[in-house]
Amino acid sequence: MTSPNDRYTHGHHESVLRSHSWRTIANSAAFLEPHLVSGQKVLDVGCGPGTITLELGERVSPGLVKGIDRSADIIELAQQNKGESKNSNVQFEVGDTYAMRFDDASFDVVYAHQILQHLTDPVAALREMRRVLTPGGLLAVRDSDYDSFVWYPENPSLTRWMNLYHEVTRANGANDDAGRLLHSWVRQAGFSAMEVGSSTWTFQTEGDRRWWGGLWADRVRSSAFAEQALEYELSTPKELEDIAHGFLEWAENDDGLFIVVHGEVLAWR
């Protein structure tokens, strides 16, 4: 995704890549999986380190899968991951979500996971995804909906984190509640036949809590989100440290629960 007005709220700090590398078809593209068949040509928009992309390659082999991301460093990481997996039918390249280099009707499936929430013009990006789809081709988009997140027990630091996250993303001209808007954006982009659904990530076991809580504590301290919160004068170093401590405190609670809600849309061209 590339636009003079687009600013990635998370950035590519290690704590961000930690979660991106955790993603699989099972936890992030289960709604698409039943529609994958051998021989399809698939495009993964905003592929990140390529963990899902490589699995897509396995599902549609010998079909071609391309993964694009705006960051050359992240594409280099995806290439390294590809080298470890030996997926010869998967290719990675730097790409612009708003102006992809591919011809019209190049792909049978276009998949985009947690990308639209970071864009200043998600409908324009969806129109570009529609352009590269074959007639009858399938769009699969999934995005989180921050205002629908649920956690227990209540924690003032996590409540402040949620409010601050909204403030930062709005300052970036993006909408972190994209999950509830996907179907509307997809319709505005020219799609009419669609299926709308939702799914969650749930973190409750001790291992899951410590992974999720530690991940967000690190993001709040060191990622682009933290840098932007300070740059926009929306927070202070002390407040960010308090929020990070809140995530770690939550993670140590045996009753701790965190549910991440996602909207999902399948749409046919």
Sequence and secondary structure as in RCSB ss.txt:
>XXXX:A:sequence
MTSPNDRYTHGHHESVLRSHSWRTIANSAAFLEPHLVSGQKVLDVGCGPGTITLELGERVSPGLVKGIDRSADII
ELAQQNKGESKNSNVQFEVGDTYAMRFDDASFDVVYAHQILQHLTDPVAALREMRRVLTPGGLLAVRDSDYDSFV
WYPENPSLTRWMNLYHEVTRANGANDDAGRLLHSWVRQAGFSAMEVGSSTWTFQTEGDRRWWGGLWADRVRSSAF
AEQALEYELSTPKELEDIAHGFLEWAENDDGLFIVVHGEVLAWR
>XXXX:A:secstr
   TT   SSTT HHHHHHHTT  HHHH TTTGGG  TT  EEEET TTSHHHHHHHHHHTTS EEEEES HHHH
HHHHHHHHHHT TTEEEEE  TTS SS TT EEEEEEES GGG S HHHHHHHHHHTEEEEEEEEEEEE GGG E
EES  HHHHHHHHHHHHHHHHTT  TTGGGTHHHHHHHTT  EEEEEEEEEEE SHHHHHHHHHHHHHHHHHSHH
HHHHHHTTS  HHHHHHHHHHHHHHHT TT EEEEEEEEEEEE 
